[in-house]
């Protein structure tokens, strides 16, 4: 071996093994105490948790009064949440003023809905087309007959008596199903080269998006009856549905437009060069890709709509939140310092469960349909 | 060609948009023109479709106007905006502008707008601070910090805002003690069922000098920034702009305050027999709306911020590191400017959402625009169409103004972009 200064002739000694790269201690060191600043933040975070978790736990579970409790227990000085109140008023929160003897009807509607809707959500279940037709065409008709009654010997049940979770679900499901196609039509109209149609769609979308939902509902509740021919009476539920659907469809249109713009022009041209007409191009080529792109946005809109159903108290409907508020204010036999808090906590949990599952499902769907658009 | 024409027969949708250009190009040859049935010509069909839509729309509007007129006559109601100059005669619990029962509806309209803007402005500032903090915390490598931020975001944004407002108003602020048993807060403030009472600053006339000094300091900071950027571009020398700015902004007014001997007195709220006297009362409706809007919107802003920061690719961080930039410089010069470009457009729409959501104050009795004008004024005058139209017009103006500013900003930012 020649004597070249910069060539090492013997191996360097091995480095000592890093002391912790796996195991719980290493995790703690890496994620909690990596730097002095991290350590300080961790300590403050711990203190915050210690400050907030025990009282919260005590309120919700520890010192809470269970379903079988009495109002006297709820009125005790150190009592927590009054779950007995929720348990006893549950029927009102779910069905509103629906006659108690007739509540099997909404129950069947709920069960049928779950039976038809859950298979639609699971990708592996077959017969999607039949299932969708049943859910979108047959189910609404059956549900309406069951709920409203007046035929087949069913007791007539005016919509004023519907309430609670039932109304929340009806408005959100109908709103979602109607605003989605309407939003797609508006988005396509906005992309159109025909000036009249484009202007019309742009004006509608921008006007609706500029104003709060509460004013749209005011309009639906006060002005809609004025617009109709004399003598027409408009059902309150119908007014709420019209307002919510129009509002959401404008937002849906903007989301879909984002997806349409993300599709390269070559796709439109490829479709045209295959000899496909406008509707074929849209249905087979453009929309499937565009909608896949914007699933998160669409689901976000659904979640907003679900939360926005709480505003229909404007038109005088008693949705879940309004039902809870009514009972909080009026159920004198359950009056205690924690009644209102418990009621709102319950409503919050119901809303949260629905919205959170929707957002999780959208993440699942996004992953499943991700066919190589992400780089 | 035959295939193209046949395919074009599918083009029967009202929105013959994208097909139009393409088919025009194909059909423009003189040899094919006579073969096509005139309705298969996309240009003609486009015009026909538009005329049909326009006729339907116009007749629909005429039908609605006719119905409305008939309904209004049947109900013996008049229309017009003359009511705006009539005496309103109702009380408004919380106003910034002078308001008496003798004030006219036009003033009620303005009171509503200022109340909306007040809560929206404070809410936007607070939600931005909270939202940025939580958005950055969610990206922290510290497990506890990022988990707390995640829990906050996932909880708050999945619960309706109206429910949160009810919670703050009915479950928190309404259960505060009566006036006599008020909790004392720091800085001579009190909280009770009627809201929070804080000391009211009573500056004497001399205090104007301090304001002038503050304005001068702000101008000086802008000048300094300009000078520093020019020096950086010509010589490459750097200067601690932020620190100097803070010092200037604090010191200059403080010195003027001390030198001029201006006196800043505070009117402290004092408990009298039934209520507090003096100070400023922040009513529970205002507080509940402010808390609700801030906490709710902050969760959305946090997600926007997180998305914006994550949108800057990791290569940018590595490139900055390999240039030898320190962590502070790396953030300030490389990451933040690029992240802001992604964050600002959705951030503005969150601000707009907050402003629109402030209309939910109507549900808890905060006298903002919808409550005052589409609520009380509408009920008293019965002029439903006029009141709702004016209310919508205000929100429409906010929205158009914001999008105008956004377009300007986007144009400015895209100039920087290659």
Interface residues (C-beta under 8 A of the other chain):
Chain A: X30 X31 X32 X34 X38 X41 X42 X45 X46 X48 X49 X185 X188 X189 X191 X192 X193 X194 X195 X196 X197 X200 X206 X207 X209 X210 X211 X212 X214 X215 X218 X219 X222 X223 X225 X226 X227 X228 X229 X230 X268 X269 X272 X275 X276 X277 X278 X279 X280 X281 X282 X303 X307 X308 X310 X311 X313 X321 X325 X328 X337 X340 X341 X344 X347 X348 X351 X352 X355 X356 X359
Chain B: X3 X4 X6 X7 X8 X9 X10 X11 X12 X13 X14 X15 X16 X17 X18 X19 X20 X21 X22 X23 X46 X49 X50 X53 X54 X57 X64 X67 X68 X70 X71 X72 X74 X140 X141 X142 X143 X144 X145 X148 X154 X155 X157 X158 X159 X160 X161 X162 X163 X166 X167 X170 X171 X174 X175 X356 X357 X359 X360 X362 X363 X370 X374 X378 X384 X385 X388 X391 X392 X395 X396 X398 X399 X400
